[in-house]
Amino acid sequence: MNNSHKFIHYLLLFFGVLAISTSAIFVKLSAAPTPIIATYRLLFSTLMILPVVIFNKKYILEIKKLKFKQLGAVFSSGIFLAIHYILWFESLRYTSVASSTVLVTMQPLFAFIGSYFFFGEKLKKLSLFGGLLSILGSCIIGLGDFQIGGIALLGDLLALLAAGVITAYFLIGQSIRQELSLVVYVFICYLSSSVFLIGYSVILGYPLIGYQQSDWLCFLGLAFISTILGQTVLNWLIKWLNASTISMSILGEPVGTCILAYLILGESISYNQILGSIIILLGIGIFLIGKTRRQKIQEIIPNN
């Protein structure tokens, strides 16, 4: 890969992270119930991808050849994604954008912990130190909100649960994406998430229509900017950039979100949030560096 291609990829990476950073802002700007926001984010994302699937015979053929086990895996992945959005969006009702976003982007740490238990990937001391450091950072943020009130601490807990749930989504995706193309995987995943969330909203008695024009604009913004231009672009870039680079880039989301929250929502940032955020980012960075070193050692040893 030449330097010009690298520049383009890293430029897209920057804009992808910036696009994801808008998620919490759109949720805060919308007055609609949390399940409804999550429903339309994924439903509109599915509808935006639908023409790409319909007008490409390759994807239609791939879908027809899917095995029952593969469909089950993708549908499960979609349900975990839906639950993740419900928990995270709900957390934004109780705590600040800064706290919620920082805590929910601990997902790379949860993912590597999950890999240890499910795939037997052992942690080096450096990675373990980074993980403990990140947990310390989250505790500092939690203590800061506890001083504000117990309700903010509830929001922090929901954000942490959302980070844990999304781990299941990524672990399933890590496995099934070896067999499916990005477009087919994302389309079926978003579709199953939408169906699950529509049913969930109906059961809870939330109307699917009758919302303000500003709410619909937020739904569209979440689908097009946060999901299509954000999450999907990062999934596309992983073909050229390694997983560690993508994971580290996601950690830039809290920074972008905090800046946007300050500029758009007028939210202040506490010293606890700043300190906790720095410690979390530092800890996960150390965690990833330790994992990368281990991977390099494993690549060198077989050649000897």
ZIZI-V785534 format. One record per pair of residues at least 4 apart in sequence whose ideal C-beta (glycine too) atoms are under 8 Angstrom apart, sorted by sequence separation. I is the first residue (numbers start at 1). J is the second residue. If there is no record, write none. Layout:
I;J  I;J
This chain:
1;5  2;6  3;7  4;8  5;9  6;10  7;11  8;12  9;13  10;14  11;15  12;16  13;17  14;18  15;19  16;20  17;21  18;22  21;25  22;26  23;27  24;28  25;29  26;30  32;36  33;37  34;38  35;39  36;40  37;41  38;42  39;43  40;44  41;45  42;46  43;47  44;48  45;49  46;50  49;53  50;54  51;55  52;56  56;60  57;61  58;62  59;63  60;64  61;65  62;66  66;70  67;71  68;72  69;73  70;74  71;75  72;76  73;77  74;78  75;79  76;80  77;81  78;82  79;83  80;84  81;85  82;86  83;87  84;88  85;89  86;90  87;91  88;92  89;93  90;94  91;95  95;99  96;100  97;101  98;102  99;103  100;104  101;105  102;106  106;110  107;111  108;112  109;113  110;114  111;115  112;116  113;117  114;118  115;119  116;120  123;127  124;128  125;129  126;130  127;131  128;132  129;133  130;134  131;135  132;136  133;137  134;138  135;139  136;140  137;141  138;142  139;143  140;144  141;145  142;146  143;147  144;148  145;149  146;150  148;152  149;153  150;154  151;155  152;156  153;157  154;158  155;159  156;160  157;161  158;162  159;163  160;164  161;165  162;166  163;167  164;168  165;169  166;170  167;171  168;172  169;173  170;174  171;175  172;176  173;177  174;178  176;180  180;184  181;185  182;186  183;187  184;188  185;189  186;190  187;191  188;192  189;193  190;194  191;195  192;196  193;197  194;198  195;199  196;200  197;201  198;202  199;203  200;204  202;206  211;215  212;216  213;217  214;218  215;219  216;220  217;221  218;222  219;223  220;224  221;225  222;226  223;227  224;228  225;229  226;230  227;231  228;232  229;233  230;234  231;235  232;236  233;237  234;238  237;241  238;242  241;245  242;246  243;247  244;248  245;249  246;250  247;251  248;252  252;256  253;257  254;258  255;259  256;260  257;261  258;262  259;263  260;264  261;265  262;266  269;273  270;274  271;275  272;276  273;277  274;278  275;279  276;280  277;281  278;282  279;283  280;284  281;285  282;286  283;287  284;288  285;289  286;290  287;291  288;292  289;293  290;294  291;295  292;296  293;297  294;298  295;299  296;300  297;301  298;302  299;303  300;304  1;6  32;37  66;71  92;97  95;100  116;121  123;128  177;182  180;185  201;206  211;216  221;226  222;227  223;228  224;229  225;230  226;231  227;232  228;233  238;243  241;246  260;265  262;267  269;274  53;59  54;60  115;121  116;122  146;152  202;208  261;267  262;268  27;34  30;37  52;59  53;60  116;123  145;152  146;153  201;208  262;269  1;9  92;100  123;131  145;153  177;185  238;246  91;100  112;121  176;185  237;246  27;37  53;63  145;155  198;208  26;37  112;123  142;153  145;156  258;269  88;100  91;103  173;185  234;246  91;104  142;156  112;127  141;156  234;249  258;273  88;104  173;189  234;250  113;131  138;156  112;131  258;277  109;131  138;160  255;277  254;277  109;134  254;281  106;134  251;281  106;138  251;284  251;285  102;137  103;138  102;138  248;284  190;227  248;285  103;141  42;81  102;141  42;82  248;288  247;288  99;141  42;85  38;82  41;85  244;288  99;144  99;145  186;232  38;85  244;291  37;85  38;86  244;292  96;145  186;235  95;145  182;232  35;86  38;89  34;86  37;89  99;152  103;156  110;163  114;167  118;171  182;235  106;160  109;163  110;164  113;167  114;168  182;236  34;89  100;155  104;159  34;90  96;152  99;155  100;156  103;159  104;160  107;163  110;166  111;167  114;170  115;171  94;151  95;152  99;156  103;160  106;163  110;167  114;171  94;152  95;153  100;158  101;159  104;162  105;163  34;93  95;154  96;155  100;159  104;163  107;166  111;170  94;154  95;155  99;159  103;163  107;167  111;171  94;155  95;156  27;89  93;155  104;166  92;155  107;170  28;92  91;155  94;158  95;159  27;92  91;156  91;157  91;158  24;92  90;158  91;159  28;97  88;158  87;158  88;159  91;162  25;97  87;159  24;97  87;161  88;162  87;162  24;100  24;101  85;162  23;101  84;162  87;165  21;101  84;165  83;165  84;166  80;165  81;166  84;169  80;166  80;168  81;169  80;169  77;168  77;169  80;172  77;172  76;172  77;173  74;172  73;172  77;176  73;175  74;176  73;176  70;176  74;180  81;189  85;193  70;179  81;190  70;180  78;188  82;192  74;185  78;189  82;193  86;197  77;189  78;190  81;193  82;194  85;197  75;188  78;191  79;192  66;180  74;188  78;192  79;193  82;196  86;200  74;189  77;192  78;193  82;197  71;188  75;192  79;196  62;180  66;184  74;192  78;196  82;200  62;181  63;184  59;181  62;184  58;181  59;183  59;184  63;188  147;272  144;270  56;183  144;271  145;272  59;187  144;272  143;272  144;273  53;183  52;183  53;184  141;272  140;272  141;273  144;276  49;183  53;187  52;187  140;275  141;276  111;247  140;276  141;277  49;186  50;187  139;276  49;187  137;275  138;276  108;247  137;276  140;279  141;280  108;248  137;277  46;187  49;190  137;278  108;250  137;279  138;280  107;250  108;251  136;279  137;280  46;190  137;281  45;190  46;191  105;250  134;279  137;282  105;251  133;279  134;280  137;283  133;280  136;283  42;190  46;194  105;253  135;283  105;254  133;282  134;283  133;283  134;284  42;193  43;194  132;283  42;194  101;253  102;254  130;282  131;283  101;254  130;283  133;286  134;287  43;197  129;283  130;284  39;194  42;197  43;198  130;285  98;254  101;257  130;286  131;287  101;258  129;286  130;287  39;197  130;288  38;197  39;198  98;257  127;286  130;289  97;257  98;258  126;286  127;287  130;290  39;200  97;258  126;287  127;288  129;290  35;197  39;201  128;290  98;261  126;289  127;290  97;261  126;290  127;291  35;200  36;201  96;261  125;290  35;201  124;290  123;290  124;291  126;293  127;294  33;201  97;265  123;291  35;204  39;208  98;267  124;293  36;206  97;267  124;294  35;206  96;267  98;269  102;273  36;208  98;270  33;206  99;273  102;276  106;280  109;283  36;211  44;219  48;223  98;273  102;277  109;284  112;287  40;216  44;220  48;224  108;284  96;273  41;219  44;222  45;223  102;280  106;284  109;287  32;211  40;219  44;223  45;224  49;228  98;277  108;287  112;291  31;211  32;212  43;223  44;224  48;228  108;288  31;212  37;218  41;222  42;223  37;219  40;222  41;223  45;227  31;214  32;215  40;223  45;228  30;214  31;215  29;214  30;215  37;222  41;226  42;227  32;218  41;227  32;219  30;218  29;218  30;219  27;218  26;218  26;221  27;222  26;222  22;221  23;222  26;225  22;222  26;226  22;225  23;226  22;226  19;225  20;226  19;226  23;230  22;230  19;229  20;230  19;230  20;231  16;229  17;230  15;229  16;230  19;233  20;234  16;231  16;233  17;234  15;233  16;234  12;233  13;234  16;237  13;237  12;237  9;237  13;241  20;250  9;240  21;252  9;241  13;245  17;249  21;253  25;257  13;246  16;249  17;250  20;253  24;257  28;261  21;255  23;257  5;240  17;252  21;256  22;257  25;260  29;264  13;249  17;253  20;256  21;257  25;261  29;265  24;261  28;265  18;256  21;259  22;260  1;240  17;256  21;260  25;264  25;265
